[in-house]
Amino acid sequence: MAKLLCVYCASSDRIDPKYAAAAAELGHEMVRRGWGLVYGGGKTGLMGAVARAVKKSGGHVVGVIPEFMKVRELAYDEADELVTVVTLRERKLLMETRADAFVALPGGFGTLDELLEQLTWSQLGLHAKPIGLLDVEEYWRPLIAVARHATAEGFVREADLGAIAVATDAVGLLDRLERSTREARPRPKWSRPEP
């Protein structure tokens, strides 16, 4: 099976079409490079755009959706695998477990929650999977500024900040992610050594 890229993104359709275009571009480029998709299982917004692009390009789509969203007919039924869970926590855990890397497209509170959890787990040494931001039209610029400020003030290590791949287009982002899968990261000083 293809390696899976976990994509966090908005489910809203009430957004500028430029974001959906960027999501579709990512989906096509993922498949071209041999990546499958694991994501929140939705058919609307950026979720739907990236899933349809992966599927249209012949890639593998794994959706993970809570039952309460599925009953609202929000699920992307054309997914190769559509896993139904009870809670959002189960959804996040299953997506994280299946993923080989993570990308955040523009999104709201849910996307931020998922992204920040992965950044935290990476900082704590709980995983070493690459994490990237697709910075469409500088959407992530304020978050990047906060992360740089936290680093300057000593709350985030330079290595953890530097491990976040950021690019404005799918090609550049996947180049950076794939490069970081081959580079070893220093472990946090408080983590246990590998057995």
C-alpha positions in Angstrom: 0.0 0.0 0.0 1.0 3.6 -0.7 2.4 5.7 2.1 -0.4 7.9 3.6 -0.3 11.6 3.9 -2.7 12.9 6.6 -4.3 16.1 5.5 -6.0 18.4 7.9 -8.2 21.1 6.4 -11.5 22.9 6.3 -14.9 21.3 5.6 -16.6 24.6 4.9 -17.8 25.4 1.3 -18.1 29.1 2.2 -14.5 29.9 1.4 -12.6 31.5 -1.5 -12.2 29.0 -4.4 -8.4 29.5 -4.4 -8.2 27.3 -1.3 -10.1 24.4 -3.0 -7.8 24.8 -6.0 -4.7 24.5 -3.8 -6.3 21.4 -2.1 -6.9 19.8 -5.5 -3.4 20.6 -6.6 -2.0 18.9 -3.5 -4.2 15.8 -4.1 -3.0 15.4 -7.7 0.7 15.9 -6.7 0.4 13.4 -3.9 -0.7 10.7 -6.2 2.0 11.6 -8.8 4.6 10.9 -6.0 3.0 7.7 -4.7 1.2 9.1 -1.6 -2.3 8.1 -0.6 -4.6 10.2 1.6 -5.9 9.7 5.1 -8.2 12.5 6.2 -11.4 13.4 8.1 -13.7 11.6 5.6 -15.8 14.6 4.5 -17.1 15.5 1.0 -17.4 19.2 1.5 -14.9 22.1 1.5 -11.2 21.5 1.2 -11.7 18.0 2.6 -13.8 17.1 -0.4 -11.5 18.9 -2.9 -8.4 17.0 -1.8 -10.2 13.6 -1.6 -11.8 14.0 -5.1 -8.4 15.0 -6.6 -6.6 12.0 -5.1 -9.4 9.7 -6.2 -9.5 11.2 -9.7 -5.8 10.7 -10.1 -6.0 7.1 -9.1 -4.8 7.3 -5.5 -6.0 5.6 -2.4 -8.3 7.5 -0.1 -8.9 6.6 3.6 -11.6 8.7 5.3 -12.2 8.6 9.1 -15.5 10.2 10.1 -17.4 10.3 13.3 -20.9 8.8 13.2 -22.6 12.2 14.0 -21.1 13.7 10.8 -21.9 10.6 8.7 -25.6 10.8 9.6 -25.6 14.4 8.4 -24.6 13.0 4.9 -21.2 14.7 5.0 -19.2 11.6 4.3 -17.2 11.1 1.1 -18.7 7.7 0.1 -16.3 7.2 -2.8 -13.4 6.7 -0.4 -11.6 3.4 -0.8 -11.9 3.0 3.0 -14.4 4.9 5.0 -14.0 4.2 8.7 -16.7 5.3 11.1 -15.8 6.2 14.7 -17.7 7.5 17.6 -15.7 10.5 18.8 -13.4 13.2 17.4 -10.6 11.9 19.6 -10.9 8.4 18.0 -10.8 10.0 14.6 -7.6 11.9 15.4 -5.9 8.9 16.9 -6.8 6.6 13.9 -5.6 9.3 11.4 -2.4 9.8 13.3 -1.7 6.0 13.5 -2.3 5.5 9.7 -0.3 8.5 8.6 3.3 8.6 7.5 3.4 12.5 7.4 1.0 15.4 8.1 0.0 18.5 6.1 -2.3 21.3 7.2 -4.2 23.2 4.6 -6.0 26.4 5.5 -8.7 25.7 8.1 -10.4 26.8 11.3 -10.4 25.6 14.9 -10.6 21.9 14.0 -7.6 22.1 11.7 -5.6 24.1 14.3 -6.4 21.6 17.0 -5.2 18.7 14.8 -2.1 20.5 13.7 -1.1 21.7 17.1 -1.5 18.3 18.6 0.9 16.8 16.0 3.4 19.6 16.5 3.2 18.9 20.3 3.6 15.2 19.9 6.6 15.7 17.6 8.2 18.2 20.1 7.8 15.6 22.9 9.4 12.9 20.7 6.2 10.8 20.5 6.6 10.6 16.8 9.1 11.7 14.2 6.7 12.0 11.2 7.2 15.1 9.0 4.7 18.0 9.4 4.0 20.6 6.8 1.9 23.7 6.2 0.6 24.6 2.7 0.7 28.3 3.1 -1.8 29.3 0.5 -1.9 33.1 0.0 0.1 33.4 3.3 -2.8 32.0 5.3 -0.5 30.5 7.9 1.7 33.6 8.2 0.2 34.7 11.6 0.7 31.2 13.1 4.3 31.1 11.8 4.9 34.5 13.4 3.6 33.1 16.8 5.8 30.0 16.4 8.8 32.2 15.7 8.0 34.4 18.7 7.7 31.4 21.0 11.0 30.2 19.7 12.7 33.5 20.3 11.3 33.5 23.9 12.6 30.1 24.6 9.3 28.1 24.6 10.0 26.2 21.4 13.4 24.7 20.4 14.9 25.9 17.1 15.0 22.2 15.9 11.3 21.9 16.5 10.5 25.1 14.6 12.9 24.2 11.8 11.2 20.7 11.4 8.0 22.3 10.1 8.0 22.3 6.3 6.3 25.4 4.9 5.6 26.1 1.2 3.2 28.0 -0.9 2.5 25.3 -3.4 2.1 21.5 -3.4 5.3 20.7 -5.3 7.5 22.7 -2.9 5.7 21.3 0.2 6.0 17.7 -0.8 9.7 18.2 -1.8 10.3 19.5 1.8 8.3 16.7 3.4 10.0 14.0 1.5 13.4 15.4 2.3 12.6 15.6 6.0 11.5 11.9 6.0 15.1 11.1 5.2 16.7 13.4 7.8 17.2 12.5 11.4 15.9 15.0 14.0 17.5 15.4 17.4 15.4 14.0 20.2 14.2 16.3 22.9 16.4 16.4 25.9 13.6 15.2 28.2 12.7 12.2 26.0 13.9 8.6 26.7 16.7 7.3 24.4 15.7 4.7 21.8 15.9 1.1 23.0 
